[in-house]
Amino acid sequence: MVEEVFRRPELLGLLYSAGLMPSIWLVAAALTLSGAADMVSGVFGGTAWNQTVPEHMHGRLAASGC
């Protein structure tokens, strides 16, 4: 998990901003916003993957963890 945070700038920015916020409610709102942005990013990534990989290679690439 720690390695993933340092590879993803949006998560690292959230950690920095959570430490500077004066209220726990603002931290909760920032976590909610970050989670929503991560979900949108995942949808776009999955869509791009499905459109760029040939149909006959989907199973092979999904099994390899690409």
Summary of the structure (lengths in Angstrom):
residues: 66
radius of gyration: 16.3
end to end distance: 18.5
largest distance: 52.4
contacts: 126
relative contact order: 0.08
helix: 86%
strand: 0%
